[in-house]
Amino acid sequence: MITATESAVREVKRLMEDHKLKDAVLRMGVRGMTCSGPGYVLGFDQEVREDDQVFESDGLRIVVDEQSYIYLQGTELDFTSDVHGGGFQFNNPNNLRSCGSCSGSCCG
């Protein structure tokens, strides 16, 4: 299962409204590996593919391709902001490795 926090859902819906993406879905995926695990990708898509896993979190449809789901299963998408800005964070329970140069949940 893939979930999203209330703050992540709110930010994604705001972005969808700003960019007039009424019928879009949020696509999460994995691209390559970093020293601490998978590199993440996040974007909007207009279609759901046959091999996609589909999840819903507070009315937000999240899709993940079959291959990425192997690495993303159990992940929670979060959005945090501070005085320097904000960003999405993948809270992935499958990330067991880390290095001294990154936190593992946002680099890649």
N, CA, C and O atoms as a GROMACS GRO file, in nm:
protein
  432
    1MET      N    1   0.084  -0.118   0.000
    1MET     CA    2   0.000   0.000   0.000
    1MET      C    3   0.089   0.125   0.000
    1MET      O    4   0.197   0.126   0.059
    2ILE      N    5   0.043   0.228  -0.066
    2ILE     CA    6   0.106   0.360  -0.068
    2ILE      C    7   0.007   0.457  -0.005
    2ILE      O    8  -0.112   0.454  -0.037
    3THR      N    9   0.055   0.543   0.085
    3THR     CA   10  -0.031   0.642   0.148
    3THR      C   11   0.032   0.780   0.137
    3THR      O   12   0.149   0.795   0.101
    4ALA      N   13  -0.047   0.881   0.169
    4ALA     CA   14   0.001   1.019   0.170
    4ALA      C   15  -0.054   1.088   0.293
    4ALA      O   16  -0.169   1.067   0.332
    5THR      N   17   0.029   1.171   0.355
    5THR     CA   18  -0.016   1.247   0.472
    5THR      C   19  -0.113   1.356   0.427
    5THR      O   20  -0.124   1.387   0.308
    6GLU      N   21  -0.184   1.411   0.523
    6GLU     CA   22  -0.277   1.519   0.494
    6GLU      C   23  -0.206   1.637   0.428
    6GLU      O   24  -0.260   1.698   0.335
    7SER      N   25  -0.086   1.670   0.476
    7SER     CA   26  -0.013   1.783   0.417
    7SER      C   27   0.031   1.754   0.274
    7SER      O   28   0.032   1.844   0.190
    8ALA      N   29   0.068   1.629   0.245
    8ALA     CA   30   0.107   1.593   0.108
    8ALA      C   31  -0.014   1.600   0.015
    8ALA      O   32  -0.004   1.654  -0.095
    9VAL      N   33  -0.127   1.547   0.059
    9VAL     CA   34  -0.249   1.551  -0.023
    9VAL      C   35  -0.288   1.695  -0.051
    9VAL      O   36  -0.321   1.730  -0.164
   10ARG      N   37  -0.284   1.778   0.051
   10ARG     CA   38  -0.320   1.920   0.035
   10ARG      C   39  -0.229   1.988  -0.067
   10ARG      O   40  -0.277   2.063  -0.152
   11GLU      N   41  -0.098   1.964  -0.060
   11GLU     CA   42  -0.003   2.027  -0.152
   11GLU      C   43  -0.020   1.975  -0.294
   11GLU      O   44  -0.016   2.052  -0.390
   12VAL      N   45  -0.039   1.845  -0.310
   12VAL     CA   46  -0.060   1.788  -0.444
   12VAL      C   47  -0.187   1.844  -0.506
   12VAL      O   48  -0.186   1.882  -0.624
   13LYS      N   49  -0.294   1.851  -0.430
   13LYS     CA   50  -0.420   1.906  -0.483
   13LYS      C   51  -0.405   2.053  -0.520
   13LYS      O   52  -0.464   2.099  -0.617
   14ARG      N   53  -0.326   2.128  -0.442
   14ARG     CA   54  -0.300   2.268  -0.474
   14ARG      C   55  -0.225   2.280  -0.606
   14ARG      O   56  -0.260   2.362  -0.691
   15LEU      N   57  -0.123   2.196  -0.624
   15LEU     CA   58  -0.046   2.197  -0.749
   15LEU      C   59  -0.134   2.158  -0.868
   15LEU      O   60  -0.124   2.216  -0.975
   16MET      N   61  -0.220   2.059  -0.848
   16MET     CA   62  -0.310   2.016  -0.956
   16MET      C   63  -0.404   2.130  -0.996
   16MET      O   64  -0.429   2.152  -1.114
   17GLU      N   65  -0.454   2.202  -0.897
   17GLU     CA   66  -0.543   2.314  -0.926
   17GLU      C   67  -0.468   2.427  -0.996
   17GLU      O   68  -0.518   2.484  -1.094
   18ASP      N   69  -0.349   2.459  -0.947
   18ASP     CA   70  -0.268   2.566  -1.007
   18ASP      C   71  -0.235   2.538  -1.154
   18ASP      O   72  -0.230   2.629  -1.236
   19HIS      N   73  -0.213   2.410  -1.186
   19HIS     CA   74  -0.174   2.372  -1.322
   19HIS      C   75  -0.290   2.317  -1.404
   19HIS      O   76  -0.271   2.262  -1.513
   20LYS      N   77  -0.412   2.332  -1.350
   20LYS     CA   78  -0.534   2.289  -1.419
   20LYS      C   79  -0.528   2.142  -1.462
   20LYS      O   80  -0.553   2.108  -1.578
   21LEU      N   81  -0.493   2.056  -1.368
   21LEU     CA   82  -0.480   1.912  -1.392
   21LEU      C   83  -0.593   1.837  -1.322
   21LEU      O   84  -0.569   1.749  -1.239
   22LYS      N   85  -0.715   1.873  -1.354
   22LYS     CA   86  -0.833   1.823  -1.285
   22LYS      C   87  -0.839   1.670  -1.280
   22LYS      O   88  -0.868   1.614  -1.174
   23ASP      N   89  -0.814   1.602  -1.390
   23ASP     CA   90  -0.830   1.457  -1.396
   23ASP      C   91  -0.698   1.381  -1.384
   23ASP      O   92  -0.694   1.261  -1.411
   24ALA      N   93  -0.592   1.448  -1.344
   24ALA     CA   94  -0.461   1.384  -1.335
   24ALA      C   95  -0.453   1.293  -1.213
   24ALA      O   96  -0.528   1.307  -1.117
   25VAL      N   97  -0.359   1.200  -1.220
   25VAL     CA   98  -0.325   1.116  -1.106
   25VAL      C   99  -0.181   1.148  -1.067
   25VAL      O  100  -0.104   1.197  -1.150
   26LEU      N  101  -0.146   1.121  -0.944
   26LEU     CA  102  -0.008   1.140  -0.898
   26LEU      C  103   0.067   1.011  -0.924
   26LEU      O  104   0.030   0.905  -0.874
   27ARG      N  105   0.175   1.020  -1.002
   27ARG     CA  106   0.255   0.902  -1.032
   27ARG      C  107   0.383   0.905  -0.949
   27ARG      O  108   0.461   1.000  -0.955
   28MET      N  109   0.403   0.798  -0.872
   28MET     CA  110   0.526   0.780  -0.794
   28MET      C  111   0.605   0.668  -0.858
   28MET      O  112   0.549   0.572  -0.910
   29GLY      N  113   0.737   0.682  -0.855
   29GLY     CA  114   0.820   0.578  -0.913
   29GLY      C  115   0.961   0.579  -0.860
   29GLY      O  116   0.997   0.661  -0.775
   30VAL      N  117   1.039   0.487  -0.911
   30VAL     CA  118   1.179   0.472  -0.874
   30VAL      C  119   1.262   0.482  -1.000
   30VAL      O  120   1.230   0.421  -1.102
   31ARG      N  121   1.369   0.559  -0.992
   31ARG     CA  122   1.463   0.569  -1.105
   31ARG      C  123   1.604   0.556  -1.049
   31ARG      O  124   1.654   0.646  -0.982
   32GLY      N  125   1.667   0.445  -1.078
   32GLY     CA  126   1.805   0.424  -1.035
   32GLY      C  127   1.818   0.403  -0.885
   32GLY      O  128   1.720   0.407  -0.811
   33MET      N  129   1.940   0.381  -0.844
   33MET     CA  130   1.969   0.359  -0.703
   33MET      C  131   2.073   0.461  -0.656
   33MET      O  132   2.161   0.500  -0.732
   34THR      N  133   2.061   0.503  -0.532
   34THR     CA  134   2.158   0.591  -0.469
   34THR      C  135   2.230   0.510  -0.362
   34THR      O  136   2.203   0.391  -0.345
   35CYS      N  137   2.320   0.574  -0.291
   35CYS     CA  138   2.394   0.504  -0.186
   35CYS      C  139   2.302   0.457  -0.074
   35CYS      O  140   2.339   0.369   0.004
   36SER      N  141   2.184   0.514  -0.065
   36SER     CA  142   2.093   0.479   0.045
   36SER      C  143   1.966   0.410  -0.001
   36SER      O  144   1.873   0.392   0.078
   37GLY      N  145   1.961   0.370  -0.127
   37GLY     CA  146   1.841   0.304  -0.177
   37GLY      C  147   1.795   0.365  -0.307
   37GLY      O  148   1.873   0.428  -0.378
   38PRO      N  149   1.667   0.348  -0.339
   38PRO     CA  150   1.617   0.396  -0.468
   38PRO      C  151   1.610   0.548  -0.478
   38PRO      O  152   1.589   0.617  -0.378
   39GLY      N  153   1.627   0.600  -0.600
   39GLY     CA  154   1.602   0.740  -0.629
   39GLY      C  155   1.455   0.753  -0.668
   39GLY      O  156   1.406   0.672  -0.747
   40TYR      N  157   1.387   0.850  -0.615
   40TYR     CA  158   1.242   0.862  -0.634
   40TYR      C  159   1.207   0.962  -0.743
   40TYR      O  160   1.278   1.060  -0.766
   41VAL      N  161   1.095   0.936  -0.810
   41VAL     CA  162   1.038   1.031  -0.905
   41VAL      C  163   0.891   1.052  -0.868
   41VAL      O  164   0.824   0.962  -0.818
   42LEU      N  165   0.846   1.173  -0.894
   42LEU     CA  166   0.710   1.212  -0.858
   42LEU      C  167   0.660   1.307  -0.964
   42LEU      O  168   0.729   1.402  -1.000
   43GLY      N  169   0.540   1.282  -1.015
   43GLY     CA  170   0.486   1.371  -1.118
   43GLY      C  171   0.339   1.341  -1.142
   43GLY      O  172   0.280   1.254  -1.079
   44PHE      N  173   0.282   1.415  -1.235
   44PHE     CA  174   0.142   1.397  -1.271
   44PHE      C  175   0.132   1.319  -1.401
   44PHE      O  176   0.220   1.327  -1.486
   45ASP      N  177   0.024   1.244  -1.414
   45ASP     CA  178  -0.001   1.167  -1.535
   45ASP      C  179  -0.150   1.176  -1.565
   45ASP      O  180  -0.232   1.193  -1.475
   46GLN      N  181  -0.183   1.166  -1.691
   46GLN     CA  182  -0.323   1.171  -1.733
   46GLN      C  183  -0.384   1.033  -1.751
   46GLN      O  184  -0.504   1.020  -1.774
   47GLU      N  185  -0.302   0.930  -1.741
   47GLU     CA  186  -0.355   0.795  -1.764
   47GLU      C  187  -0.305   0.698  -1.658
   47GLU      O  188  -0.199   0.716  -1.598
   48VAL      N  189  -0.385   0.594  -1.639
   48VAL     CA  190  -0.348   0.483  -1.553
   48VAL      C  191  -0.321   0.365  -1.646
   48VAL      O  192  -0.406   0.326  -1.725
   49ARG      N  193  -0.201   0.310  -1.636
   49ARG     CA  194  -0.162   0.199  -1.723
   49ARG      C  195  -0.211   0.066  -1.667
   49ARG      O  196  -0.242   0.053  -1.549
   50GLU      N  197  -0.217  -0.030  -1.755
   50GLU     CA  198  -0.269  -0.162  -1.719
   50GLU      C  199  -0.192  -0.226  -1.604
   50GLU      O  200  -0.252  -0.294  -1.520
   51ASP      N  201  -0.060  -0.207  -1.599
   51ASP     CA  202   0.022  -0.271  -1.495
   51ASP      C  203   0.042  -0.184  -1.371
   51ASP      O  204   0.123  -0.219  -1.285
   52ASP      N  205  -0.028  -0.071  -1.361
   52ASP     CA  206  -0.015   0.018  -1.245
   52ASP      C  207  -0.088  -0.037  -1.123
   52ASP      O  208  -0.193  -0.100  -1.133
   53GLN      N  209  -0.029  -0.012  -1.008
   53GLN     CA  210  -0.097  -0.030  -0.881
   53GLN      C  211  -0.164   0.105  -0.851
   53GLN      O  212  -0.100   0.209  -0.865
   54VAL      N  213  -0.289   0.105  -0.810
   54VAL     CA  214  -0.363   0.229  -0.786
   54VAL      C  215  -0.406   0.235  -0.640
   54VAL      O  216  -0.461   0.140  -0.585
   55PHE      N  217  -0.379   0.350  -0.578
   55PHE     CA  218  -0.414   0.372  -0.437
   55PHE      C  219  -0.486   0.505  -0.426
   55PHE      O  220  -0.473   0.591  -0.513
   56GLU      N  221  -0.562   0.522  -0.320
   56GLU     CA  222  -0.630   0.649  -0.297
   56GLU      C  223  -0.604   0.693  -0.154
   56GLU      O  224  -0.614   0.614  -0.060
   57SER      N  225  -0.571   0.820  -0.140
   57SER     CA  226  -0.547   0.878  -0.008
   57SER      C  227  -0.620   1.011  -0.001
   57SER      O  228  -0.581   1.107  -0.068
   58ASP      N  229  -0.724   1.018   0.079
   58ASP     CA  230  -0.806   1.140   0.093
   58ASP      C  231  -0.849   1.198  -0.041
   58ASP      O  232  -0.842   1.319  -0.063
   59GLY      N  233  -0.894   1.112  -0.132
   59GLY     CA  234  -0.943   1.157  -0.261
   59GLY      C  235  -0.836   1.177  -0.367
   59GLY      O  236  -0.867   1.209  -0.481
   60LEU      N  237  -0.710   1.159  -0.330
   60LEU     CA  238  -0.598   1.171  -0.425
   60LEU      C  239  -0.565   1.032  -0.479
   60LEU      O  240  -0.536   0.940  -0.402
   61ARG      N  241  -0.569   1.018  -0.612
   61ARG     CA  242  -0.532   0.890  -0.673
   61ARG      C  243  -0.382   0.887  -0.697
   61ARG      O  244  -0.326   0.977  -0.760
   62ILE      N  245  -0.318   0.783  -0.645
   62ILE     CA  246  -0.174   0.764  -0.657
   62ILE      C  247  -0.152   0.637  -0.737
   62ILE      O  248  -0.210   0.532  -0.706
   63VAL      N  249  -0.068   0.644  -0.840
   63VAL     CA  250  -0.038   0.526  -0.921
   63VAL      C  251   0.111   0.499  -0.918
   63VAL      O  252   0.194   0.590  -0.914
   64VAL      N  253   0.143   0.370  -0.920
   64VAL     CA  254   0.282   0.324  -0.916
   64VAL      C  255   0.294   0.208  -1.012
   64VAL      O  256   0.213   0.115  -1.009
   65ASP      N  257   0.396   0.212  -1.099
   65ASP     CA  258   0.415   0.100  -1.190
   65ASP      C  259   0.459  -0.024  -1.112
   65ASP      O  260   0.514  -0.013  -1.002
   66GLU      N  261   0.435  -0.138  -1.170
   66GLU     CA  262   0.460  -0.266  -1.103
   66GLU      C  263   0.604  -0.280  -1.054
   66GLU      O  264   0.626  -0.326  -0.943
   67GLN      N  265   0.700  -0.241  -1.136
   67GLN     CA  266   0.842  -0.255  -1.100
   67GLN      C  267   0.879  -0.164  -0.984
   67GLN      O  268   0.950  -0.206  -0.893
   68SER      N  269   0.831  -0.040  -0.985
   68SER     CA  270   0.861   0.054  -0.876
   68SER      C  271   0.795   0.011  -0.746
   68SER      O  272   0.850   0.034  -0.638
   69TYR      N  273   0.678  -0.052  -0.756
   69TYR     CA  274   0.606  -0.090  -0.635
   69TYR      C  275   0.687  -0.186  -0.548
   69TYR      O  276   0.671  -0.188  -0.426
   70ILE      N  277   0.772  -0.265  -0.610
   70ILE     CA  278   0.859  -0.355  -0.534
   70ILE      C  279   0.939  -0.277  -0.430
   70ILE      O  280   0.958  -0.323  -0.318
   71TYR      N  281   0.986  -0.158  -0.468
   71TYR     CA  282   1.068  -0.074  -0.380
   71TYR      C  283   0.986   0.023  -0.296
   71TYR      O  284   1.034   0.070  -0.193
   72LEU      N  285   0.864   0.054  -0.339
   72LEU     CA  286   0.783   0.156  -0.272
   72LEU      C  287   0.675   0.102  -0.179
   72LEU      O  288   0.609   0.179  -0.110
   73GLN      N  289   0.657  -0.028  -0.176
   73GLN     CA  290   0.551  -0.086  -0.094
   73GLN      C  291   0.564  -0.039   0.050
   73GLN      O  292   0.670  -0.051   0.111
   74GLY      N  293   0.454   0.015   0.105
   74GLY     CA  294   0.453   0.064   0.242
   74GLY      C  295   0.497   0.208   0.259
   74GLY      O  296   0.500   0.259   0.371
   75THR      N  297   0.530   0.275   0.149
   75THR     CA  298   0.580   0.413   0.156
   75THR      C  299   0.467   0.512   0.186
   75THR      O  300   0.355   0.497   0.138
   76GLU      N  301   0.501   0.612   0.265
   76GLU     CA  302   0.411   0.724   0.293
   76GLU      C  303   0.474   0.849   0.234
   76GLU      O  304   0.589   0.881   0.263
   77LEU      N  305   0.398   0.920   0.151
   77LEU     CA  306   0.443   1.047   0.095
   77LEU      C  307   0.405   1.158   0.192
   77LEU      O  308   0.291   1.166   0.237
   78ASP      N  309   0.501   1.244   0.223
   78ASP     CA  310   0.477   1.355   0.314
   78ASP      C  311   0.521   1.485   0.248
   78ASP      O  312   0.600   1.482   0.153
   79PHE      N  313   0.471   1.596   0.297
   79PHE     CA  314   0.515   1.728   0.252
   79PHE      C  315   0.543   1.811   0.375
   79PHE      O  316   0.459   1.824   0.464
   80THR      N  317   0.663   1.867   0.378
   80THR     CA  318   0.701   1.954   0.490
   80THR      C  319   0.747   2.088   0.435
   80THR      O  320   0.798   2.096   0.324
   81SER      N  321   0.728   2.191   0.515
   81SER     CA  322   0.774   2.323   0.474
   81SER      C  323   0.834   2.394   0.595
   81SER      O  324   0.796   2.369   0.709
   82ASP      N  325   0.928   2.483   0.565
   82ASP     CA  326   0.989   2.567   0.668
   82ASP      C  327   1.025   2.700   0.604
   82ASP      O  328   0.980   2.729   0.493
   83VAL      N  329   1.103   2.781   0.671
   83VAL     CA  330   1.136   2.915   0.620
   83VAL      C  331   1.216   2.909   0.490
   83VAL      O  332   1.220   3.007   0.416
   84HIS      N  333   1.279   2.796   0.462
   84HIS     CA  334   1.360   2.781   0.340
   84HIS      C  335   1.281   2.726   0.223
   84HIS      O  336   1.335   2.713   0.113
   85GLY      N  337   1.155   2.693   0.245
   85GLY     CA  338   1.073   2.636   0.138
   85GLY      C  339   1.008   2.507   0.185
   85GLY      O  340   0.987   2.487   0.305
   86GLY      N  341   0.976   2.422   0.092
   86GLY     CA  342   0.911   2.296   0.126
   86GLY      C  343   0.946   2.189   0.026
   86GLY      O  344   1.006   2.215  -0.078
   87GLY      N  345   0.908   2.067   0.059
   87GLY     CA  346   0.934   1.958  -0.032
   87GLY      C  347   0.865   1.831   0.010
   87GLY      O  348   0.821   1.815   0.124
   88PHE      N  349   0.856   1.741  -0.085
   88PHE     CA  350   0.798   1.610  -0.060
   88PHE      C  351   0.905   1.517  -0.006
   88PHE      O  352   1.022   1.526  -0.044
   89GLN      N  353   0.863   1.428   0.081
   89GLN     CA  354   0.954   1.330   0.138
   89GLN      C  355   0.889   1.192   0.129
   89GLN      O  356   0.771   1.176   0.159
   90PHE      N  357   0.967   1.094   0.088
   90PHE     CA  358   0.921   0.956   0.080
   90PHE      C  359   0.963   0.887   0.209
   90PHE      O  360   1.082   0.863   0.230
   91ASN      N  361   0.868   0.853   0.294
   91ASN     CA  362   0.896   0.778   0.416
   91ASN      C  363   0.881   0.630   0.382
   91ASN      O  364   0.772   0.573   0.387
   92ASN      N  365   0.994   0.569   0.346
   92ASN     CA  366   0.995   0.434   0.292
   92ASN      C  367   1.053   0.338   0.395
   92ASN      O  368   1.172   0.346   0.427
   93PRO      N  369   0.972   0.246   0.449
   93PRO     CA  370   1.021   0.152   0.549
   93PRO      C  371   1.120   0.051   0.492
   93PRO      O  372   1.185  -0.021   0.568
   94ASN      N  373   1.132   0.045   0.360
   94ASN     CA  374   1.222  -0.050   0.296
   94ASN      C  375   1.364   0.003   0.285
   94ASN      O  376   1.456  -0.074   0.252
   95ASN      N  377   1.386   0.132   0.311
   95ASN     CA  378   1.520   0.190   0.305
   95ASN      C  379   1.595   0.154   0.432
   95ASN      O  380   1.570   0.212   0.538
   96LEU      N  381   1.684   0.061   0.421
   96LEU     CA  382   1.761   0.018   0.537
   96LEU      C  383   1.903   0.071   0.534
   96LEU      O  384   1.970   0.074   0.637
   97ARG      N  385   1.950   0.111   0.418
   97ARG     CA  386   2.086   0.160   0.404
   97ARG      C  387   2.087   0.312   0.411
   97ARG      O  388   1.989   0.378   0.376
   98SER      N  389   2.198   0.365   0.457
   98SER     CA  390   2.217   0.510   0.453
   98SER      C  391   2.366   0.539   0.447
   98SER      O  392   2.449   0.453   0.477
   99CYS      N  393   2.398   0.659   0.409
   99CYS     CA  394   2.537   0.701   0.405
   99CYS      C  395   2.548   0.833   0.479
   99CYS      O  396   2.447   0.889   0.522
  100GLY      N  397   2.667   0.883   0.495
  100GLY     CA  398   2.689   1.005   0.570
  100GLY      C  399   2.651   1.131   0.497
  100GLY      O  400   2.645   1.238   0.558
  101SER      N  401   2.625   1.122   0.366
  101SER     CA  402   2.603   1.245   0.290
  101SER      C  403   2.457   1.276   0.261
  101SER      O  404   2.427   1.383   0.209
  102CYS      N  405   2.366   1.185   0.294
  102CYS     CA  406   2.225   1.214   0.268
  102CYS      C  407   2.138   1.137   0.366
  102CYS      O  408   2.182   1.043   0.431
  103SER      N  409   2.014   1.179   0.374
  103SER     CA  410   1.922   1.115   0.468
  103SER      C  411   1.854   0.992   0.410
  103SER      O  412   1.791   0.916   0.483
  104GLY      N  413   1.866   0.972   0.279
  104GLY     CA  414   1.807   0.854   0.217
  104GLY      C  415   1.666   0.870   0.169
  104GLY      O  416   1.625   0.798   0.077
  105SER      N  417   1.589   0.960   0.225
  105SER     CA  418   1.449   0.970   0.184
  105SER      C  419   1.426   1.078   0.081
  105SER      O  420   1.316   1.089   0.026
  106CYS      N  421   1.528   1.158   0.053
  106CYS     CA  422   1.504   1.267  -0.041
  106CYS      C  423   1.613   1.281  -0.146
  106CYS      O  424   1.594   1.355  -0.243
  107CYS      N  425   1.725   1.214  -0.132
  107CYS     CA  426   1.829   1.231  -0.235
  107CYS      C  427   1.806   1.134  -0.349
  107CYS      O  428   1.735   1.035  -0.334
  108GLY      N  429   1.866   1.163  -0.461
  108GLY     CA  430   1.850   1.075  -0.577
  108GLY      C  431   1.799   1.150  -0.686
  108GLY      O  432   1.778   1.095  -0.795
   0.00000   0.00000   0.00000
